[in-house]
Amino acid sequence: MKRNISILLFPILLIFSALNLNSCSSREETVSCFPKVPVNVVLNLNLPAYYDLQNVNGWIYVNQQESGTRGLIVVRTTNGFKVYDRNAPHICPDNNTTLVVENNIKIVCPKDNATWILITGEPTNVAQIAPKTYRYNFDSNSGILSIFD
């Protein structure tokens, strides 16, 4: 009798475990057609090209090798940096979905006018998800900002 109960309990526990794991999975950060490319960029913030990143709310575009398919937007925040991919996160990439910064306060997708707050990445119009962000390491002594995925 105990064996019959354990045989019945095992599949039930397995099903509940699988359901529980799926319900706790993280949401998709981007649409499924978002390009997956390596990001590995090193910036020396002491150079004049990166002067805007010396101040909070300063930002730059990064368009160099290993900076995604369309480049990056790097923003200096009060707590460090935000690094956004320039591909729109909410629609499949095409010729008109490269994110741009407008008025130094918002990020805009030219295709559908989706907007996000530049300093936080919070969506404000059309899109429901924030732009894809990348991790970074900043060495304040040397001024080196390393961006990676």
Secondary structure, 3 states (H helix, E strand, C coil): CHHHHHHHHHHHHHHHHHHHHHHCCCCCCCCCCCCCCCEEEEEECCCHHHHHHHCCCCEEEECCCCECCCCEEEEEECCEEEEEECECCCCCCCCCCECEEECCCEEECCCCCCEEECCCCCEEECCCCCCCECEEEEECCCCEEEEEC
